[in-house]
Amino acid sequence: MGFSTSLPLRRLLGVASLLLVSQLSFGQILKQKHLELIKARSETWNRAFNSRDTTAFYNLFNPGIMVSTASGSRSSEAATRQWFRSRFRQRPDVTWMNRTMNVELSDQGQLAYETGEWAEAWTDTQDKTKNRIIGKYWLMWKFENNAWTILSATYTPLSCAGRSCLD
């Protein structure tokens, strides 16, 4: 009698365990997919900035984006776009590279945190001085409307060659 009662219970536990493992596996696959999407969006930053593809570049911005650098903060999408437009105008040969070191996804999956190293280089248009800034950055990504966009970005210069280190 005890054997026949425990058999359905064992089956139930087996099915429950299988469902749990499959859900965990699905969750891990989904998380990995989102991490890959964020890394691809980060690569879009590098490609779009350096090729001056402003459509692709600005498509990375969340409407509520805030960007902070040593020269100040831009607290709207319009102000951020204007700041980058002036960068392109004042520094025609500017290059900018973000090198992702780590990306973490929130438990709910709607926010992500990216950290890495950043380098920016350009030639001063007046005196032809070569400038290069190297530092660290972090980005907060937000997933909405089926896309990852940058909600917040902070760029901290740690070393500089040239004369425009904090600009």
SENUMI-799777 format. One record per residue: x, y, z of N, C-alpha, C in turn. Coordinates in steps of 0.1 Angstrom, whole numbers, plus 2048, in hexadecimal, padded with zeros to 3 digits. Layout:
# SENUMI-799777
XYZXYZXYZ...
//
This chain:
# SENUMI-799777
8087F480080080080080980D80081380D80881C81880982381A7FC8278107F582E8117E88258187DD8198147DC8108197D280C8287D580C82C7E180983A7E58158437E182183E7E482D8467E28318477D382C83E7CB82F83E7BC82984B7B681C84E7B881785B7B281E8677B88218677C48288727CA8368747C483D8697C284A8697BB84986F7AD83F86A7A683D87079883A87F7998328837A282E8917A383B8997A68438947B085089B7B385989B7A785989079F86288F79385D89A78985089B78784B8A477D84E8B278284C8B578F84E8C279485D8C67938668BD7958748BF7948788C27868728BA77C8758BD76E8708CA76A8648CE76E85F8DC76B8688E777186C8E577D8758EF7838828F077C8888E57788958E67718938EC7638888E875C8858EE74F8838FD75087C90275A87991075C88691775F88F91276889C91876B8A491875E8A490E7568AC90E74A8A791974089991973F89492473689793273B89793474889A94174E8A994474B8B293A74C8C093D7498C294073B8BB9397328BC93C7248B794A7208AC94E7268A695B7248B09667298B59637358BF96D73B8CB96F7328D096372D8DC9647258D996B7188CD9697128C99707068C897F7088C39847148C39927178D19987188DA99071F8E79957208EE9967138EC98D70A8F198E6FC8EB99A6F58DE99D6F78D89A86F08DF9B56F58E19B67028E79C27088F59C47028FD9B970290B9BA6FD90B9BE6EE9019BA6E69009BE6D88FC9CD6D78F49D26E08F09E06E08FC9E86E49059E36ED9119EA6F091A9EB6E491B9E06DD9239E16D091D9EB6C69109EC6C690A9F66BE90EA046C2910A076CF915A146D3922A176CC92CA0D6CD939A0F6C7938A126B8931A096B1930A0A6A3929A1769E91EA1A6A5916A256A191DA326A4923A336B092AA406B3936A426A993EA386A794AA3A69F947A3B69093BA3768C938A3967E92EA4567C92BA4C687922A57687914A53682910A47685902A436828F9A4768E8F5A5468D8EDA596988E0A5369A8DAA4D68F8CDA466918CFA3A69A8D9A326978DBA2669F8E0A2A6AD8E8A346AD8EEA386BA8E2A3D6C48DAA476BF8D0A4C6C78C5A426CA8C4A386C28BAA2D6C48BDA256D18CAA276D68CEA206E28C8A276EF8C4A346ED8C1A3C6F88B2A3A6FD8B0A3870A8A3A3871089EA47710891A4970F88CA5770F891A5E71C893A57727897A5D7348A6A5C7378AEA5B72C8BCA5972E8C3A657368CDA6173E8D5A6B7458E3A667428ECA6F73E8FAA6C73B902A7674490CA7074C915A78754923A7675092AA8174E939A8074B93FA8A75594CA8C754954A9575C94FAA475994AAA674D946AB4749938AB774D931AAD753923AB0757919AA575490DAA8756902A9E7548F8AA374A8F3A9A7428E8A9D7388DCA9573D8D1A9B7408C6A947478B9A9373E8BBA937318B0A907288B5A8A71B8ADA847148B1A7F7078B5A8A6FD8AEA956FD8B2AA06F58BFAA66F88C2AA87058CFAAD70A8DAAA47078D8A977088E2A8D7058E5A8D6F68DBA8D6EE8DDA8E6DF8E5A9A6DB8E1AA66E18E8AB26DE8F7AB16E28F9AAB6EE907AAA6F390FAA26E990AA976E4911A8E6DB913A956CD909A9C6C990AAA46BC915AAE6BD916AB56C9921ABF6CA92FAB86CB92FAAC6D093CAA46D1940AA16C2937A9C6BA93AA9A6AC93FAA66A5939AB16A893CABE6A194AAC36A694CAC36B3958AC96B8964ABF6B7962AB36B596CAA96B4969AA06A896CAA569C968A9D69096EA8F68F97AA8D695980A8069497EA776A1975A7B6AA973A756B7970A666B5976A5E6BD973A4F6BE96FA4C6CD967A436CE962A3F6DC95FA316DC965A2A6E6964A1B6E7960A186F5955A106F7951A0A7039569FB70395D9F770D9619E970D95A9E271994F9DB7169479D47219509CB72994F9CC7369569C373F94C9B97469409BF7499369B77509289BC74D91F9B374C9119B774B9099AE7559009B475D8F89AD7668E99B17638E09A77648D29A97628CB9A876F8C19B17718BA9B277E8B19A577F8AD9A278B8A499678D8989967848929A27838859A377B8889A476C8959A67688989A675A8969B37528919BD75988E9CA7528999D47528A39D275B8AF9DB75C8BB9D375C8C69D97578D39D37568DE9DD7598E99D875E8F49E17629009DC75A9069E57539129E274B91E9EB7509299E57529359ED7559409E974C94A9F274A9559F074195F9FB7419679FA737972A0473596EA0C728972A1972996EA2271E97AA2A71997BA2C70C986A35707980A3E6FD985A4A6FD980A546F498DA5C6EF98EA5E6E299AA656DC995A6E6D199DA796D099AA836C59A6A8D6C49A6A946B99B0A9E6B69A9AAC6B89B0AB56C09ABAC26C29ABAC96B59A0ACF6B199FAD66A49A8AE36A49AAAE96AF9B2AF66AF9C1AF36AF9C6AEC6B89D5AEA6B99DAADC6B59D1AD46B09D4AC76AB9DAABD6B69D7AC06C29DBAB86CD9D3AAB6CD9DAAA06CF9D3A936D09CFA916DF9C2A8D6E19BDA8B6EE9B7A7D6EF9B9A776FB9B4A6A6FD9B0A6970C9A4A6470E99FA6271C99CA5371D9A0A4E72899DA4072B997A3F73998CA3873B985A3774797CA2B749973A2C752969A2275595BA27753952A1E74F944A2374D93BA1875392FA1D756924A14759917A1975290FA0F74D903A127478F7A0B74E8ECA1174F8E0A0B7548D7A097478D49FD7448CB9FA7398BD9F773E8B39FB7368A59F873989F9F172D8979E67308909DE7268829E372687E9E971B8709ED71986D9EE70A8609EB70785D9EB6F98659E16F18699D66F78709CC6F187E9CF6EC8849D96F38929DD6F08999E26FC8A79E06FC8AF9E57078B49F37038B29FD70C8B7A0B7098BEA107158C7A197138CFA1F71E8C7A297268C5A267338BEA2F73C8C8A397428D4A347468DDA3C74D8EBA387498F4A42748902A3F74490BA4874C916A43752920A4B75992EA47753935A5174F943A4F74A94DA57753956A50758960A5676296EA5575B974A60758982A6075398CA5C75E995A5375B99FA4F7649ADA537609AFA547539BCA5974E9BAA617419C3A6A73F9C1A737339CFA7772D9CFA777209DBA7D7199D5A887109DBA947129D6A9F70A9D2AAA7149CAAB470F9C6ABF7189B8AC071B9AFAB87159A1AB971899CAAD71F9A1AAB72B99EA9F733990A9E73998BAA973D97EAA9744973AAF73B975AB072F96BAB5726964AAA71E
//
